[in-house]
Structures are given as C-alpha cells and as structure tokens.
Amino acid sequence: MKRRVTQITAKSNVTSYVEINISNLKQNAIKLKEIAPAGIKTMAVVKANAYGHGAALVSHALSDSVTALGVASVEEAINIRNSGVILPILVFAPPRPGNVADYKTYNLVATVGSFDELGMMSSSMSFHLEFDTGMGRLGFDPDEWPEIHSRLQSNSLKPSGVMTHFASADAPDSTKVSDQLSRFEKLLENMGDWKKGKVIHASNSGGLLFYPEAAYSLVRFGLAVYGYLPSDTHKIDDLKPVLSWKSCVSACKPLRKGETVSYDANWTAPKDGWLVVVPVGYADGIRRGLSNKIEMSVGGNKIKQVGNVTMDYTMLFSDKPFETGEEVVILGDEAMQADEWAALLDTIPYEILCGIHPKIERRPVS
C-alpha cells in the first residue's frame, strides 16, 4: 500500500488535528431516530465540546437531524448560538443571577430544579422543570409539585418542559430505573391536565434502547450519536464512530536492541528497530496510563506504542522506518477506538473523547 504523507509537516505549527466524519454523524442520528417511537422529538447532547467532537461543528451538522440541542452551561450555549445555530438549546446547569439575562439575549431554555432558580424566571422565559427521581444530584423533589404549581400560577410562569435523569439507564432491567420511572409517572399523574403540551423527557441513549416506555415526547441522544454505545450490553447495528485523531511522524531514528525509551526507562527494545516519535502527549489527551498498552497506525501499519507517554510526545517501535511528516492515526479509523482505550484504563469512552484537548482543531470530513 502506498504510504500517505499527512497535511502536517515538519514545518507546520500544527502537531495534530481531529477529523469529524459528518456522514457517520448524520447516519448515527438517523439510526437512533428509527429506534425511537414515531413522532418523538430528539435532542443531540453537545455538552463538553460535543463529547470532544466540536460543539459548533456538530450542532451545525445535526441541525436538520434533531429538534433541539443540550449543553452543560450558558457559556457553551452562547458559543453555539454565536456560530449561527438557531435550534432550541436547553442548558442543563442551573441558572444563576449573573447569567439569567443571557437566557433572554441568546434565546436559551433554562433547567430549573429549585425554588431559588424558579424565582429567577420571568413570564417571558422558556424553561424546563427538573425533578430528582433518584439520580441524587439536581432537581426538585416530586413531592414539591403542589408548591411549585402554586408559585407558577402566582407568578404567571409557564414552563415548556418537564424532565428527569436516570441514574442507571445503561443497564437492562434496572430496579433503579423502575423506581425512578414509578416516581416520575406518579408526578406526571399528579400534574393532571397541566402537563399537556409540555415537552416531557427522561431518556438518554441507554434509556432509548432499554426503556422504550420512557421515551415520552423527547429523547436525548448522547454518546450513541457519536458512534459509541454507553455499555457493552447495548446492541445497535451500523453505528459508526465519528471521530479520528491524527498527527504525523516528527522523527524516526534507529533503535538498537537493549536501548531504553522515555522517562523511567521502563521499556527496553527487544530487538533492533526504529523509534517513531509522534508530537502528541498527555497534554493533548493521550492518557499516561495508556503507556505501553496501545497501538497507532502509521501508513496503514499498526505500530506498538512504547515507553511512557510524555507531555508532548509519544513513541512507537517499528520494524521499518517511516518518513518525517507521514500520517499517524492516533485514535479512530484503522487505529484503536475510544472504547478500546477506555477498557485499558477501566473507564468509559466518554472520558477518552472528552479528554482530547479543545485546543486541537476539529475538521469536518464527508
């Protein structure tokens, strides 16, 4: 196979970049919508820089595929809105006195889960009421509904939605989810006709797969829209990872048998070969705990990573030399995937994807 030379060269100031496959992203959204009940609204969760994929880029790409976006903070929402996205944006974080005006200025939807937060709302603001049915984090207690209803009426407030968040939707037949659903259903029953016309939502990607009865009127697409399943118990055919992380060979030099590589000298060359240096390290998002455990792809060849990952460089050991500037696939495509890195670190793919530093350019590819 002919070896490729990446756009990154020895003279470039760019050491790596992330490619976002727009076709895969859109196809994933289509697949998830096919699984959801007919007529259900869909939200793409693009918090944490769209799980490391680039929030503005992903938001634009999915503008025709989903009905709303979800973010963690007002700052994230403003950045997306300033990029030209016009979809409704729900901010999951509680509103604060210092940013309430931003909800009006940027046409954002607030998430309200306490009486203090409710007191910040005005009749001209759009917001969803969040209820803690068992996540144990944010939200009203469902038993507070009578008082909430009274304050809504007395202040002429009209929430546009009602939501909760499952603690363990990634597991089938979870008693925790069953308990949460029971509490949420009781709440909705107590709301009576008031809930008519409201957007009601509880499910993330896991909830969509395992708890179809919890689809209500909107489902939040998280990790699955980026091509990964929340756990190995999920099964969806045809989902494809969206992200690939690429760099180049910054140096390639002979390495003799018995020579050590990198800090702590914990790897020794078992034979003569070639040391391939990639100008990306843990400051960029390659976790140091992956040292001596992963492979990258150089010119279509999977090459073992050796020695401790350093702040700015990662080393590979090869049987043959490669040209300076030749493309290195760090993650995705023909290299390892985020869930494989996660398994090696006993963590979740979310953490791997979100850990790719936002300073690294995200480039759309078709």
C-alpha positions as CSV (number, residue, x, y, z in Angstrom):
1,M,0.0,0.0,0.0
2,K,1.3,3.5,-0.9
3,R,2.2,5.4,2.2
4,R,0.4,8.6,2.9
5,V,2.0,11.9,3.9
6,T,-0.3,13.9,6.1
7,Q,-1.0,17.6,5.8
8,I,1.0,18.1,8.9
9,T,4.7,18.6,8.0
10,A,7.9,19.3,9.9
11,K,7.5,23.0,9.0
12,S,3.9,23.2,10.3
13,N,2.9,24.6,13.7
14,V,0.1,22.1,13.9
15,T,1.0,18.9,15.7
16,S,-2.3,17.1,15.4
17,Y,-5.9,17.5,14.4
18,V,-9.2,15.7,14.8
19,E,-11.4,14.7,11.9
20,I,-15.2,14.6,12.3
21,N,-16.9,12.3,9.9
22,I,-20.1,14.2,9.1
23,S,-21.7,11.3,7.1
24,N,-21.2,8.9,10.1
25,L,-22.6,11.5,12.5
26,K,-25.8,12.1,10.4
27,Q,-26.3,8.3,9.8
28,N,-26.0,7.7,13.5
29,A,-28.7,10.3,14.2
30,I,-30.9,8.7,11.5
31,K,-30.4,5.2,13.0
32,L,-31.3,6.4,16.5
33,K,-34.4,8.2,15.2
34,E,-35.5,4.9,13.6
35,I,-35.3,3.2,17.0
36,A,-37.3,5.9,18.8
37,P,-41.1,5.8,18.6
38,A,-42.6,7.7,15.7
39,G,-43.1,11.4,16.2
40,I,-40.7,11.6,19.2
41,K,-38.6,14.8,19.3
42,T,-34.9,14.4,19.5
43,M,-32.2,16.3,21.3
44,A,-28.5,16.0,20.5
45,V,-26.4,16.5,23.6
46,V,-23.4,18.6,22.6
47,K,-22.0,19.5,26.0
48,A,-18.3,19.2,26.8
49,N,-17.5,20.4,23.2
50,A,-19.9,17.7,21.8
51,Y,-18.1,15.0,23.8
52,G,-14.8,16.2,22.3
53,H,-16.1,16.4,18.7
54,G,-16.5,20.2,18.4
55,A,-19.8,21.7,19.6
56,A,-20.4,24.2,16.9
57,L,-19.4,21.8,14.1
58,V,-21.6,19.0,15.4
59,S,-24.5,21.4,16.1
60,H,-24.5,22.7,12.5
61,A,-24.1,19.2,11.1
62,L,-27.2,17.9,13.0
63,S,-29.4,21.0,12.5
64,D,-31.6,19.1,10.1
65,S,-31.5,15.8,12.0
66,V,-32.6,16.8,15.5
67,T,-35.1,19.1,17.1
68,A,-33.0,20.6,19.9
69,L,-29.6,20.7,21.5
70,G,-28.5,20.1,25.1
71,V,-25.5,21.7,26.7
72,A,-24.0,21.9,30.2
73,S,-23.5,25.6,30.6
74,V,-24.7,29.0,29.4
75,E,-21.2,29.6,28.0
76,E,-21.4,26.5,25.8
77,A,-24.8,27.7,24.6
78,I,-23.6,31.2,23.7
79,N,-20.7,29.8,21.7
80,I,-23.0,27.6,19.7
81,R,-25.6,30.4,19.2
82,N,-22.9,32.8,18.1
83,S,-21.8,30.3,15.4
84,G,-25.2,30.7,13.8
85,V,-27.2,27.7,15.1
86,I,-30.9,28.5,15.5
87,L,-32.1,25.3,17.1
88,P,-33.6,25.4,20.6
89,I,-30.8,25.0,23.2
90,L,-31.5,23.6,26.6
91,V,-28.9,24.4,29.3
92,F,-28.7,21.6,31.9
93,A,-26.8,23.6,34.5
94,P,-28.9,25.7,37.0
95,P,-29.4,29.3,36.1
96,R,-27.5,31.8,38.3
97,P,-28.2,35.5,39.0
98,G,-25.2,36.5,36.9
99,N,-26.3,34.8,33.8
100,V,-30.2,34.9,33.8
101,A,-30.1,37.8,31.3
102,D,-28.2,35.6,28.8
103,Y,-31.1,33.2,28.5
104,K,-33.2,36.0,27.0
105,T,-30.4,37.6,25.0
106,Y,-29.5,34.3,23.3
107,N,-32.9,32.6,23.3
108,L,-31.9,29.7,25.6
109,V,-34.1,27.3,27.6
110,A,-33.3,27.1,31.3
111,T,-33.4,24.0,33.5
112,V,-35.0,24.8,36.8
113,G,-34.7,22.5,39.8
114,S,-35.1,24.6,42.9
115,F,-37.3,27.3,44.3
116,D,-34.4,29.8,44.2
117,E,-33.9,29.1,40.5
118,L,-37.7,29.3,39.9
119,G,-37.6,32.8,41.5
120,M,-35.2,33.9,38.8
121,M,-37.6,33.1,36.0
122,S,-40.0,35.6,34.3
123,S,-43.1,35.1,32.2
124,S,-41.1,35.7,29.1
125,M,-38.5,33.0,29.7
126,S,-38.6,29.4,28.5
127,F,-37.6,26.7,31.0
128,H,-38.0,23.0,31.9
129,L,-38.7,21.8,35.4
130,E,-36.2,19.2,36.5
131,F,-37.2,16.6,39.1
132,D,-34.8,14.4,41.0
133,T,-36.4,10.9,40.9
134,G,-33.3,9.1,42.1
135,M,-30.2,10.5,40.4
136,G,-29.4,12.3,43.6
137,R,-27.9,15.4,42.1
138,L,-30.1,18.2,40.9
139,G,-33.8,18.9,40.7
140,F,-37.0,19.3,42.7
141,D,-38.3,16.5,44.9
142,P,-41.5,15.3,43.1
143,D,-43.4,15.8,46.4
144,E,-42.8,19.6,46.0
145,W,-45.1,19.7,43.0
146,P,-48.1,21.4,44.8
147,E,-45.9,24.2,46.0
148,I,-44.2,24.5,42.6
149,H,-47.6,24.7,40.9
150,S,-48.8,27.4,43.3
151,R,-45.8,29.5,42.6
152,L,-46.1,29.1,38.8
153,Q,-49.6,30.3,38.9
154,S,-49.0,33.2,41.2
155,N,-46.1,34.4,39.1
156,S,-47.7,33.7,35.7
157,L,-44.8,31.3,34.8
158,K,-45.3,28.8,32.0
159,P,-42.6,26.1,31.8
160,S,-42.2,24.5,28.4
161,G,-41.0,21.1,29.7
162,V,-40.7,18.6,32.5
163,M,-37.6,16.3,32.8
164,T,-35.8,13.8,35.0
165,H,-32.4,12.0,34.6
166,F,-31.9,8.2,35.1
167,A,-29.0,7.0,37.2
168,S,-28.5,3.6,35.6
169,A,-30.3,3.5,32.2
170,D,-27.2,1.8,30.7
171,A,-28.3,-1.5,32.3
172,P,-31.3,-3.5,31.2
173,D,-34.0,-4.4,33.8
174,S,-32.6,-1.9,36.4
175,T,-34.6,-1.8,39.5
176,K,-33.3,1.8,40.0
177,V,-34.7,2.9,36.7
178,S,-38.0,1.1,37.5
179,D,-38.2,3.0,40.8
180,Q,-37.4,6.3,39.1
181,L,-40.0,5.7,36.4
182,S,-42.6,5.0,39.1
183,R,-41.8,8.3,40.8
184,F,-41.9,10.2,37.6
185,E,-45.1,8.6,36.4
186,K,-46.7,9.5,39.8
187,L,-45.5,13.0,39.4
188,L,-47.0,13.3,35.9
189,E,-50.3,11.8,37.1
190,N,-50.4,14.5,39.8
191,M,-49.8,17.2,37.3
192,G,-53.0,16.2,35.5
193,D,-54.0,18.4,32.5
194,W,-51.3,20.9,33.4
195,K,-48.7,18.8,31.6
196,K,-50.5,18.8,28.3
197,G,-48.4,20.5,25.6
198,K,-45.2,20.2,27.7
199,V,-42.0,18.6,26.4
200,I,-41.5,15.6,28.7
201,H,-38.2,13.8,28.7
202,A,-36.2,11.3,30.8
203,S,-34.2,9.1,28.4
204,N,-30.6,9.3,27.2
205,S,-29.2,6.8,24.6
206,G,-29.4,3.9,27.1
207,G,-33.0,4.7,28.1
208,L,-33.9,4.8,24.4
209,L,-32.6,1.2,24.0
210,F,-33.7,-0.5,27.2
211,Y,-36.7,1.5,28.4
212,P,-38.9,2.4,25.4
213,E,-41.8,3.2,27.8
214,A,-39.7,6.2,29.0
215,A,-39.5,7.9,25.6
216,Y,-42.3,10.3,26.4
217,S,-42.1,13.2,24.0
218,L,-38.3,13.7,23.6
219,V,-35.2,11.5,23.8
220,R,-31.7,12.9,24.4
221,F,-29.1,11.4,22.1
222,G,-25.7,11.4,23.9
223,L,-22.8,9.1,23.3
224,A,-24.6,6.9,20.7
225,V,-24.8,9.7,18.2
226,Y,-21.0,9.9,18.2
227,G,-20.9,6.2,17.3
228,Y,-20.3,4.5,20.7
229,L,-22.6,2.6,22.9
230,P,-22.9,3.5,26.6
231,S,-22.2,0.0,27.7
232,D,-21.3,-3.4,26.2
233,T,-24.9,-4.6,27.0
234,H,-26.2,-2.3,24.2
235,K,-26.7,-3.5,20.7
236,I,-27.2,-1.2,17.7
237,D,-26.1,-2.3,14.3
238,D,-24.5,0.2,11.9
239,L,-23.5,2.9,14.4
240,K,-20.1,4.2,13.4
241,P,-17.5,6.2,15.4
242,V,-17.4,9.8,14.2
243,L,-14.0,11.0,15.4
244,S,-10.5,10.2,14.3
245,W,-7.4,11.8,15.8
246,K,-4.4,12.3,13.5
247,S,-0.8,13.5,13.7
248,C,2.4,12.9,11.9
249,V,5.9,11.4,12.3
250,S,8.1,14.1,13.8
251,A,11.2,11.9,13.9
252,C,12.3,8.4,13.1
253,K,15.6,7.0,14.2
254,P,17.3,3.6,14.6
255,L,17.0,1.9,17.9
256,R,19.3,-0.9,19.0
257,K,18.3,-4.0,21.0
258,G,18.7,-3.2,24.7
259,E,18.2,0.5,24.5
260,T,15.5,2.1,26.6
261,V,12.9,4.7,25.7
262,S,11.3,7.6,27.6
263,Y,11.1,8.7,31.2
264,D,11.7,6.0,33.9
265,A,13.3,3.8,31.2
266,N,10.6,1.2,31.7
267,W,10.7,-0.2,28.1
268,T,13.7,-1.8,26.5
269,A,13.9,-2.6,22.8
270,P,13.7,-6.4,22.4
271,K,15.5,-6.2,19.0
272,D,16.9,-3.7,16.6
273,G,14.3,-1.5,15.0
274,W,13.1,2.1,14.5
275,L,11.8,4.6,17.1
276,V,8.9,6.6,15.7
277,V,8.2,9.9,17.5
278,V,4.7,11.4,17.4
279,P,4.4,15.1,18.6
280,V,1.4,14.5,20.8
281,G,1.3,13.6,24.5
282,Y,-0.7,13.7,27.7
283,A,-1.1,17.5,27.4
284,D,-3.1,16.8,24.3
285,G,-5.2,14.0,25.7
286,I,-3.3,10.7,25.4
287,R,-3.5,9.4,28.9
288,R,-0.2,8.4,30.5
289,G,-1.9,5.3,31.9
290,L,-2.0,4.0,28.3
291,S,1.8,3.8,28.1
292,N,3.0,0.5,26.6
293,K,-0.6,-0.6,26.0
294,I,-1.9,0.8,22.8
295,E,-1.2,0.8,19.1
296,M,-1.3,3.6,16.5
297,S,-1.5,3.4,12.7
298,V,1.4,4.7,10.6
299,G,0.9,4.5,6.8
300,G,-1.7,1.8,7.4
301,N,0.5,-0.2,9.7
302,K,-0.4,-0.8,13.3
303,I,2.6,0.1,15.4
304,K,3.0,-0.6,19.2
305,Q,3.4,2.4,21.5
306,V,6.4,2.1,23.8
307,G,7.8,3.9,26.8
308,N,6.0,6.3,29.0
309,V,3.7,8.8,27.2
310,T,5.2,12.2,27.8
311,M,3.6,15.7,28.0
312,D,4.3,16.5,24.3
313,Y,5.5,13.3,22.7
314,T,4.5,9.6,22.3
315,M,6.9,7.0,20.9
316,L,6.3,3.9,18.7
317,F,8.5,1.0,17.9
318,S,8.6,-0.2,14.3
319,D,10.4,-2.9,12.3
320,K,10.8,-0.4,9.4
321,P,11.5,3.4,9.1
322,F,8.9,6.0,8.2
323,E,9.3,9.4,6.6
324,T,9.1,12.5,8.7
325,G,5.6,14.0,8.1
326,E,4.0,10.7,7.4
327,E,0.4,10.4,8.7
328,V,-0.2,8.8,12.1
329,V,-3.7,7.8,13.2
330,I,-3.7,8.1,17.0
331,L,-7.3,7.2,17.6
332,G,-10.2,6.0,15.4
333,D,-10.3,4.8,11.7
334,E,-7.8,2.0,11.4
335,A,-6.2,2.6,14.8
336,M,-7.8,1.7,18.1
337,Q,-11.2,3.1,19.1
338,A,-12.1,5.1,22.2
339,D,-13.9,2.2,23.8
340,E,-10.7,0.1,23.5
341,W,-8.7,2.8,25.2
342,A,-11.4,3.1,27.9
343,A,-11.2,-0.6,28.6
344,L,-7.5,-0.5,29.1
345,L,-8.0,2.3,31.7
346,D,-11.1,0.8,33.3
347,T,-13.0,3.9,32.4
348,I,-15.7,4.9,29.9
349,P,-15.4,6.2,26.3
350,Y,-16.9,9.5,27.3
351,E,-13.8,10.3,29.3
352,I,-11.5,9.4,26.4
353,L,-13.3,11.5,23.9
354,C,-13.8,14.5,26.2
355,G,-10.2,14.3,27.2
356,I,-8.9,15.3,23.7
357,H,-7.8,18.9,24.4
358,P,-10.1,21.6,22.9
359,K,-7.0,23.4,21.5
360,I,-6.8,20.7,18.8
361,E,-8.6,21.7,15.6
362,R,-11.7,19.7,14.7
363,R,-12.0,19.3,10.9
364,P,-15.2,18.2,9.2
365,V,-14.8,15.5,6.6
366,S,-17.6,13.9,4.5
